[in-house]
Amino acid sequence: MELTLRDSMNVAPDVLFRELDGEAVLLNLKTGTYFGLDAVATRMWQLIAEQHALTRVLDSIAGEYDVEPQVLETDLLELGRKLCASGLCEIVRA
């Protein structure tokens, strides 16, 4: 599945999010798909849910973590692909 920073993402309507000690779990109530997130992925999820546009998510997270921009971009796009493949998010094309 092709996903770029030009795209946006929407959280699927049947997804439940619960944060537990800085990490999180996602559950698609419709499909039963369960997905665990570490602390950084949890923050990416929160920004996706708030901002949708991946360029804005990347800009926000780059200001919060001391990591090379290319590493953040790769991690964000990989997470986005996994979330969409699991039916937890949907891609909105630019």
C-alpha positions in Angstrom: 0.0 0.0 0.0 1.5 3.3 -1.1 1.5 6.0 1.6 3.3 9.3 1.3 3.7 12.5 3.4 1.3 14.2 1.0 -1.5 12.0 2.3 -3.7 12.3 5.3 -5.1 9.6 7.5 -8.5 9.2 9.3 -9.1 6.9 12.2 -11.6 4.2 11.3 -14.9 4.8 13.1 -14.9 1.6 15.1 -11.5 2.0 16.6 -11.1 2.2 20.4 -7.9 3.7 21.8 -6.6 3.2 25.4 -3.4 4.5 26.8 -1.6 2.4 29.4 1.6 3.7 31.1 2.7 5.8 28.1 2.0 3.0 25.6 -1.4 2.3 24.0 -3.6 -0.4 22.5 -5.9 0.0 19.6 -8.9 -2.2 19.0 -11.1 -2.3 16.0 -14.5 -3.2 17.5 -15.9 -4.3 14.2 -13.1 -6.7 13.2 -11.5 -7.5 16.5 -8.1 -6.4 15.3 -5.8 -5.6 18.2 -2.7 -3.4 17.8 -0.1 -2.4 20.4 1.9 0.9 20.3 5.1 1.9 22.0 5.4 5.4 23.4 6.6 7.1 20.2 4.0 5.3 18.1 1.3 6.3 20.6 2.3 10.0 20.1 2.2 9.5 16.4 -1.3 8.0 16.7 -2.5 10.9 18.8 -1.2 13.4 16.2 -2.7 11.4 13.3 -6.1 11.5 15.1 -5.8 15.3 15.8 -4.1 16.6 12.6 -4.7 13.9 9.9 -2.2 15.4 7.5 1.1 13.4 7.7 3.3 16.4 6.9 1.8 18.2 9.9 2.2 15.1 12.1 5.9 14.8 11.0 6.5 18.5 11.7 4.9 18.2 15.2 6.8 15.0 16.2 10.1 16.4 14.9 9.8 19.2 17.4 9.2 16.7 20.2 12.0 14.1 19.6 15.7 14.5 18.9 15.8 12.1 15.9 17.0 12.5 12.3 14.1 13.7 10.1 14.5 10.8 7.7 14.2 8.2 10.5 11.0 9.9 11.8 9.6 10.0 8.2 10.3 6.3 7.7 8.9 5.3 11.0 5.7 7.4 10.5 5.0 6.0 7.1 5.7 2.5 8.2 3.3 2.9 11.2 0.7 4.5 8.8 0.9 1.5 6.4 0.5 -1.0 9.3 -2.4 0.9 10.7 -4.2 1.0 7.4 -3.4 -2.6 6.6 -4.9 -3.6 9.9 -8.1 -1.6 9.2 -7.4 0.9 12.0 -7.0 3.9 9.7 -7.9 5.0 6.2 -5.7 6.9 3.7 -7.1 10.2 2.4 -5.3 11.1 -0.8 -4.0 14.7 -1.3 
